[in-house]
Amino acid sequence: MDVWIDLTNSPHVHYFSQLIKKFEKEGIDYFITLRKFQSLENIIKLYNHMSNYISIGAHGDSLEEKLINSAKRIIELTKIIKDNKPKVAITKHSVELPRVAFGLNIPSIFIVDNEYADAQNRLTLPIVNNIIAPEGINKTILRKQGGRNFLTFDGTCEVANVNSRLKNILPLNRNIVDELGLNKELPIIVMRSSPNSSYCNGKKDILPDIIKRLHKKIDCNIVVFPRTKKQENLYRSLDVVVPKTIDSISLLYYADAMIGAGGTMNREAAVLGVPTVSCYPENILGVDKYLIKRGRMIHTKSVNRIIDYVLNNLGKRNNTITLEDPTDLMFEKVCECLKR
């Protein structure tokens, strides 16, 4: 087998879809492993050309669960990778792929766009062969975590996510607004709660306050993506739409504003030109600073400022600059490794 790809989060499906299409076009063999996490398996099933995958392991909520599940996953992956003998491995922020690849002497390519995921980065960056990172990331922090051999691109990883849809690898769902029962006469505001990750645990969720204030100010559709069942129950009580697993990029394509305490959906919205407010509760990532400098996003945790920005910018798209898609860079690096 030529290439091993490990997916550990839902957006990774969109991110790697163009690369996999290139593999198929060029006759490069590949296989996919993934872990059970949120809607990852539901999303990958939307892509017909990515239907063959091996599901191994699951995400953990507590630190103890994370450690145990990761250790178990490493063991199971080692058994599979030993039999498949890939020539190169590639992933985005998987903790397990670098450790298995290093142990089996397989060259690895690691995509990183979060310099503040300190625990994950310290476990992975020192043992990968090549790191692909957005230009805006703080490489000083990555070097302290053990990173080296950087390849950079002038954009964000979410450009690849969005292009997977705009270039029809998976066509946009043009019926998404009707399927959600939204009022087409009213603006659509999308929201996302903060990550259920070790670096964001315990932070206050300000989305309920924002929802209440917006309801008092304007008539609008509000669609909220929770992370937990508790959040889901709370949001539903606030007269908003809480969808099941849906195609969020298609929804963002029609959105008039995005408010997110996470990262990926914010950046996907910003890449699409949607007025975007990040209320991420931790240190703001270099990729977010990059988009802020380019006028694609603002960052604030002030409810008043969030409300003002959204009301003043509803529907005002900004697509004035070109952002680089990292797919070609990944493909070139993989091909370089295959020729060795």
Rosetta blueprint (number, residue, H / E / L):
1 M L
2 D L
3 V E
4 W E
5 I E
6 D E
7 L E
8 T L
9 N L
10 S L
11 P H
12 H H
13 V H
14 H H
15 Y H
16 F H
17 S H
18 Q H
19 L H
20 I H
21 K H
22 K H
23 F H
24 E H
25 K H
26 E H
27 G L
28 I L
29 D L
30 Y E
31 F E
32 I E
33 T E
34 L E
35 R E
36 K E
37 F L
38 Q L
39 S L
40 L H
41 E H
42 N H
43 I H
44 I H
45 K L
46 L L
47 Y L
48 N H
49 H H
50 M H
51 S L
52 N L
53 Y E
54 I E
55 S E
56 I E
57 G E
58 A E
59 H L
60 G L
61 D L
62 S L
63 L H
64 E H
65 E H
66 K H
67 L H
68 I H
69 N H
70 S H
71 A H
72 K H
73 R H
74 I H
75 I H
76 E H
77 L H
78 T H
79 K H
80 I H
81 I H
82 K H
83 D H
84 N H
85 K L
86 P L
87 K L
88 V E
89 A E
90 I E
91 T E
92 K E
93 H L
94 S L
95 V L
96 E H
97 L H
98 P H
99 R H
100 V H
101 A H
102 F H
103 G H
104 L L
105 N L
106 I L
107 P L
108 S E
109 I E
110 F E
111 I E
112 V L
113 D L
114 N L
115 E L
116 Y L
117 A L
118 D H
119 A H
120 Q H
121 N H
122 R H
123 L H
124 T H
125 L H
126 P H
127 I H
128 V L
129 N L
130 N E
131 I E
132 I E
133 A E
134 P E
135 E L
136 G L
137 I L
138 N L
139 K H
140 T H
141 I H
142 L H
143 R H
144 K H
145 Q L
146 G L
147 G L
148 R L
149 N L
150 F E
151 L E
152 T E
153 F E
154 D L
155 G L
156 T L
157 C L
158 E H
159 V H
160 A H
161 N H
162 V H
163 N H
164 S H
165 R H
166 L H
167 K L
168 N L
169 I L
170 L L
171 P L
172 L L
173 N L
174 R L
175 N L
176 I H
177 V H
178 D H
179 E H
180 L L
181 G L
182 L L
183 N L
184 K L
185 E L
186 L L
187 P L
188 I E
189 I E
190 V E
191 M E
192 R E
193 S L
194 S L
195 P L
196 N L
197 S L
198 S L
199 Y L
200 C L
201 N L
202 G L
203 K L
204 K L
205 D L
206 I L
207 L H
208 P H
209 D H
210 I H
211 I H
212 K H
213 R H
214 L H
215 H H
216 K H
217 K H
218 I L
219 D L
220 C L
221 N E
222 I E
223 V E
224 V E
225 F E
226 P L
227 R L
228 T L
229 K H
230 K H
231 Q H
232 E H
233 N H
234 L H
235 Y H
236 R H
237 S L
238 L L
239 D L
240 V L
241 V E
242 V L
243 P L
244 K L
245 T L
246 I L
247 D L
248 S H
249 I H
250 S H
251 L H
252 L H
253 Y H
254 Y H
255 A L
256 D L
257 A E
258 M E
259 I E
260 G E
261 A L
262 G L
263 G L
264 T H
265 M H
266 N H
267 R H
268 E H
269 A H
270 A H
271 V H
272 L H
273 G L
274 V L
275 P L
276 T E
277 V E
278 S E
279 C L
280 Y L
281 P L
282 E L
283 N L
284 I L
285 L L
286 G H
287 V H
288 D H
289 K H
290 Y H
291 L H
292 I H
293 K H
294 R L
295 G L
296 R L
297 M L
298 I E
299 H E
300 T L
301 K L
302 S L
303 V H
304 N H
305 R H
306 I H
307 I H
308 D H
309 Y H
310 V H
311 L H
312 N H
313 N H
314 L L
315 G L
316 K L
317 R L
318 N L
319 N L
320 T L
321 I L
322 T L
323 L L
324 E L
325 D L
326 P L
327 T H
328 D H
329 L H
330 M H
331 F H
332 E H
333 K H
334 V H
335 C H
336 E H
337 C H
338 L H
339 K H
340 R L
